Amino acid sequence: MWTRNVAVFDWRGKRLKTYPIVIEEREGGPRDTEFASEALKRARDDKLVPEDELEGLTAKVPEKIKLWR
């Protein structure tokens, strides 16, 4: 299982909610766009914004952090 936290933003860029998204493990792993798509589906299902504002939502998967030692 792959898990990433994905932030959902309104049309002004204000972060509305962060969803933990889980995608089944498979060869090659999931793409960031798959995580973002799932987060937008959850926002729609949760009625995070009115129906007419759904088109303005965006989702962003945080950049992977490199740890330097």
C-alpha positions as CSV (number, residue, x, y, z in Angstrom):
1,M,0.0,0.0,0.0
2,W,1.2,3.5,-0.9
3,T,0.0,6.3,1.4
4,R,0.5,10.0,0.8
5,N,-1.1,13.1,2.3
6,V,-2.7,15.3,-0.4
7,A,-3.8,18.9,0.2
8,V,-6.9,20.2,-1.5
9,F,-7.0,23.9,-2.4
10,D,-9.8,26.2,-3.5
11,W,-9.6,28.5,-6.6
12,R,-7.8,31.2,-4.5
13,G,-5.1,28.8,-3.4
14,K,-6.4,28.5,0.2
15,R,-5.8,25.0,1.6
16,L,-9.1,23.5,2.6
17,K,-8.2,20.0,3.8
18,T,-5.5,17.4,3.7
19,Y,-6.5,13.8,2.9
20,P,-4.5,10.7,3.6
21,I,-4.8,8.8,0.3
22,V,-4.0,5.1,0.1
23,I,-3.4,3.3,-3.2
24,E,-2.9,-0.4,-3.7
25,E,0.7,-1.4,-4.3
26,R,1.7,-2.5,-7.8
27,E,4.7,-2.6,-10.0
28,G,6.1,0.8,-10.7
29,G,4.0,2.4,-7.9
30,P,1.3,5.0,-8.3
31,R,1.8,8.5,-9.9
32,D,1.2,11.7,-8.1
33,T,-1.7,12.4,-10.4
34,E,-3.5,9.3,-9.1
35,F,-3.2,10.6,-5.5
36,A,-4.4,14.0,-6.5
37,S,-7.4,12.5,-8.4
38,E,-8.4,10.4,-5.4
39,A,-8.2,13.5,-3.1
40,L,-10.4,15.5,-5.4
41,K,-12.9,12.6,-5.4
42,R,-12.9,12.6,-1.6
43,A,-13.4,16.4,-1.5
44,R,-16.5,15.9,-3.8
45,D,-17.9,13.1,-1.7
46,D,-17.3,15.1,1.5
47,K,-19.1,18.1,-0.1
48,L,-16.1,20.2,0.9
49,V,-17.4,23.1,-1.3
50,P,-20.7,23.7,-3.0
51,E,-21.3,21.8,-6.2
52,D,-20.7,24.8,-8.4
53,E,-17.2,25.4,-6.9
54,L,-15.9,21.9,-7.5
55,E,-14.3,22.8,-10.8
56,G,-12.0,25.3,-9.0
57,L,-10.5,22.8,-6.6
58,T,-6.9,21.6,-7.1
59,A,-4.9,19.0,-5.2
60,K,-1.2,18.9,-4.6
61,V,1.0,16.1,-3.4
62,P,3.9,17.4,-1.4
63,E,7.4,17.1,-2.8
64,K,9.4,14.1,-1.6
65,I,11.8,15.3,1.0
66,K,15.5,14.3,0.7
67,L,17.3,13.8,3.9
68,W,21.0,14.8,3.8
69,R,23.4,13.1,6.2
